[in-house]
Amino acid sequence: MAIGVLALVGLSPERVAALTAAGYAVREGKKYPNRIDAIREAGETVRAVLTNGRGGLSGDEMALLPRLEIVCAVGAGYEAVDLVTAQSRGIAVANCPDTNASAVADSAMMLLMSATRHLRAADRHVHAGGWQDQWRVETPTISGKRLGVLGMGTIGGRIAHRAARGFDMEVGYHNRNAVAGSSYRYFDSLIELATWADFLICAAPGGAATRHLVNADVLKALGPKGYLVNVGRGTVVDTAALIDALRSNRVAGAGLDVLEGEPNVPTLLPELLQFDNVVVTPHCAGNAPEARTAATVLILANLNAYFSGKPLASPVS
């Protein structure tokens, strides 16, 4: 008999086909009017839930799924999964780390270059009929500069590698703790890192511990020639403080793939889009065919391992 799986995130046809072929009966929550309707209707038919870090799965939602045995986050993040309730009920939790790390790291460098070289303004200039003689915007290079990385996990490490090897950048980072064996300079203060750096890229996970780590003080330390990039979680950056810093020219620009207020369209997005020195992408840094394929493989590895009584491929501890 097929094992019931409720997907609270959008699934590609290829992922649905792979899950179905492996013996899972997939309910696609996105096809319901709202999330809670999908969970209630799934009820006792579901033994596994697929979610993501932002949406997670709350304890109240778990209570509506009495036969739930495993929750699998389809990306690295799992901050909104109620781990305490899951543990109390014996529900296994897994995630899919590293599957989109290369795509996110690529996007981080793209956003940094797009912001510093004022790609958005240049594109609008050309679309308005302008060309080289009318272009008067200073666009600094990133090569040989200092890059600060907030969050030296897998994604942060790949960003640092690209920056150091590809652009001859000096890399420093701030983390909860120094990374053993890292060749990059560790700063135990984020403000000290921002003061030192020309550019700051945020690759930190979400959650209460990282909320608004990048605040007005950090932005002031980054300075009027500094650029901010965020590919971690929107909540890591105080958006109102960023808008204020942009408006008063206390930072030079920003490249953002994530914003506070997701998964809905962020309420402060219209204000951010007023700035020509800000580039925003719709939380798509990790979206790549290679990343989706790798995540599907790991999702199946976790589900198959659990339901065959074997250790999870990538458990959340």
N, C-alpha and C positions, 0 to 999 in steps of 0.2 A: 504494500500500500504506500502511495506517495506521502512524503512528509510535508506537512503544511508550513509554508514560509510566507511571512508578511513582510513586504518591502515598503518601508516608509520613505524611501528615496526613489527617485526616478531610475528606471532600469532601461538599458538599451535592449533592442530586440535580441541581439547576440547574447547578452547576459541571461535574459529570460530563457532563451533556447538552451543555453548551457546548463542552467539549473534544472530545467524540465528534463533534459536528457539524462541528468544524473539522478533522477528519481524524486525531485521536489515539486510540489504543487504550489505555484507562486501566486499570491494575491498582491496586486499592485495597488498600494495605498493611494497613489497619486490619481487613480481613476475614480476615487470616491469624492463626494462634495467637500469633505474635510477629513482631517487626520483622525479625530476621535471616532467618526463614523466607521472608518476603515478598521480601527482597533476593536470597536464593539462588535462589528459584524464578523470579524475573524474569530473572536471568542475562543471556544475550545478546539477549533480546528488547527490552531497554529502552535508549532513547537519551536519555531525559530523566527527571529526578527532581524531584518537588515535595516540599518539606520546610518546616520553619520554623526560627526561630533557636535554640530550645532543643534540638530533636532533631538538626538539621543533617544532615550526612553526613560520616562519618569517612573517612580514607584507606583503612582496611581494608575498609570497606563499598564504597568506589569500586572496589577491586580485584576485587570480586565482580561488577562490572558492566562487562565489557570493552568494550562498545559505547557507554558513557555519553558524551554530548557536552555536556549542559547541565544545571545544577542551578539550580532556581528556588525561592527562599524566598517563601512566599505572604504574608509580612508584611515589615515593615521589617528585623527582626533576621536575622542570618546568622552569629552568633558561633560556632556549633558546626559550621559547614561548614569542612572542611579546605581552606583556600584555597591552601596551599602545594602539596598533592598535586594539586589541581585545575589549578593553573597548570602544574605539571610535566607533566601529561598533556594539556594543551591543552583542558581542560574549561571551558566558559564558565560563569559564575556571575551570576545576576541576583537581584534582590529586588523587593519591591513596597512601596516607601516611600510614605508620605502617604495611602495608601488608607483607613486607619482612624484617621488622626490626629484628626479632629474627634470621632469617637466616644470615643476615649481621653481627649481633653481634657474632653469633657462629663462623663465618668465620674470624672475626677480631681476636678472641682469638686463633683460629687455626693458622693464619698467624704469630701471635706473637710467639707462641710456636714453629712453624716450623722454624722461623728465629733464635730464640735464641738457640734452640737445634740443629741447623744446619742440619735439616732433609734432605735437598737436597744433601748436601755433603755426609751425612751418607749413603743415598740411593745409590749414585753413587759409594761410597767406596765398598759397598756390591756387587753391580753389576759388579764391576771390580775384584771381587774375594777376597776382603779383609774381615777381621773380627775384633774382639775386640782388639787383641794384636797389630794390625797395626793402630788403630784409635787414633789419638793424638790431636783431636780438643777440645778445652775448650767450654763447652755448659752450660751456666748459667741457673738456674731455674728462674721462674717468681714469684713463691710464696713468699709472704711477701715483695715484692719490691714496688716501687712507680710507679704508672701508671698515665701519663698525657693524658687527652682526649681533643682533639680539636673539639668542636662542641657538646654541651650537649643537643641535641634534643632527639627524641625517640630512635634512634639507639645508640647515645652516652650514653644515660641513661642505656640502656640494656647492653652495653659493661661494663659500670661502675659497674652495679649490678653483672655481672658474675665475674668481677675481684675481687670485694670486698668480695662477698659471697663465691665464688668458690675457690679463690686463696689467700685469706687473704691479698690482696693488698691495700695499701693506695692510694686513688684516688684523683687527683686534675683535674681541667678542666679550659679551657679558652673558653669564649663565648662572644658574643657582650655585653651581660649583665649577671649578676649572676641569676641563676635559683631559683626562690622563693621556699623555703622549702627544697632545696637540702641539703643533709648532707655532700656532698663532698666539698673539699676546692676549692674556686674560686680564680683564678689568673687573674688580669686584663691585664697582659702582657704575651704574648705567649713565649717570651724569658725567662721570669722568670719561667714559667711552665716547659719549656724544661730543664732549669738549674736544677730545683728541681727533675725532673722525671728520672727514669731509662729507661723508655720506653714511647714513644709517639704514640698514635693512633689517626689518623685523621678521623673524621666522619662528616666533615663540608660539606655543599652544595657547588655547583659550582657557577660560576658567577664572575663578575668583582670585587666584594667586597672581595672575598676570593682568588683571583688569586695569587699564589706564596706566600701565607702566610708563608708556610714553606720554608724559603730561606736559604742562606748560614749561616746567623747569627743564625738562630734557630738551624740548624744542628750543628753548633759549640757549642752552648749552651747545646745541648743534649749530646755531648761528645763522646769520643772514645769507651766508654763502653755502649753507648746508642743504642737502636734499634727503627726504625721508621716503623709504619704500616699505610697504607692508604686504607680505604674502602669507602671514601667519593667521591671526584671527583679528577681526575688526575691533573686538573689545580691547585689544592690547593698546590701541591708540585712542586718546581722548580726542574725539573728532571735533568737538567744539573748540578745544584749545588749538588744534591744528588750523582750523578755519581762522581763528583770531590771529595766529602767528603768520598765516599767509596774507591776511588782510593788512597787517602792519609791517609786512616785509621782514619779519624776524626769522623766517626760513625762506630758502630760495625756490622751493618747489617740492612736489611729491608725486610718487607713483603708487597707486593703491589698487590691489586686487580684492581686498576685503574691507568691509566697513561695519561699524556698529549698526544694529537694526536688522541684520539678515536673519532669516532668509527672505523676508519681505524687502521690497525696494527701500533702501535706507532713506530715512526722512531728511537727512542733511545732504543727500546727494546733489540736489539742485544748487545749493550754496557752493559746494566744491566745484561744480562744473562751470561756475562763473570765472574761475581762474584759468588763464591760458597756460600757467606753469604747473598744472595738475593733470596727470593722466590717470584715468580710471578704467579698469576692466572688470567685468561682472563675475567675480570669483570663479575664474576659469583657468587660473594658472596651472592647475593640475590636470586639466582636461586634454588628454592626448590619446590617440588610439592605443599606443603602446602601454600607457598607464592603465587604461580600462582593461586591456587584456590581462595585464599582470594582476590587477585587483580581482578580476573574475577567477583567475587561477587560485589565488589565496583565499577568497571567500569559499570556494568549493573545497579547498584543502582543509579549512577549519570545520566546515559543516560535515564533510565526509569523515574526518577524524573523530569528531564528537559522536556522531551517530553510529560509529563502528567501535566505540569504546577506546579510542586511542587518544594520546595527548594532542592538544590543539597545536596547530602550526604556529600561530602567533597569539598566545593568550594575553589578556590584560591582567596584570597581577594586582 
